Amino acid sequence: MIEQILSLGAWNWFILGVLLLAVELMVPGTFMLWLGIAAIMVGLVSFLIDWSWQAQVATFSVLAVVSVVVWWRVGRGPKEITSDQPFLNRRSQGYVGRLFTLDKPIVGGIGTVKIDDSLWRVTGPDTPAGRCVKVVRADGPTLIVERVEA
């Protein structure tokens, strides 16, 4: 069996590379992709020069480690993506630190404030309607406020 595999020559690396790329397709994670590319590169070099299988395995090992390290450092992209609309899907976070006038009084810790064309639920100390409150943080769709003394 080993003799039959060795008789394929450089095609062994192409077969291994295609198998690794197929594994990447079935279980995506972009790790096997780089190993498959390293195997295909060794196969290409094996067509050009006649070298021992030990040198081929060593070259594959080095190419695999180098390609994974390069991908890990460079190819993963920026950690923080800046946007011109940073609160697009977190509107309530955009209201933190702003002042608003209570639409309905805060009674029992719950009230409402009108922002643009929406009513927002607020929690905080009991405060009469018409008073100014400051949003100190947001918890999902609920704004946590504190009284602002004028």
PyMOL commands that set and color helices and strands:
alter all, ss='L'
color gray80, all
select helices_A, chain A and resi 2-6+11-26+32-48+53-75+91-95
alter helices_A, ss='H'
color red, helices_A
select strands_A, chain A and resi 99-107+110-115+118-123+132-139+142-147
alter strands_A, ss='S'
color yellow, strands_A
deselect
rebuild
show_as cartoon
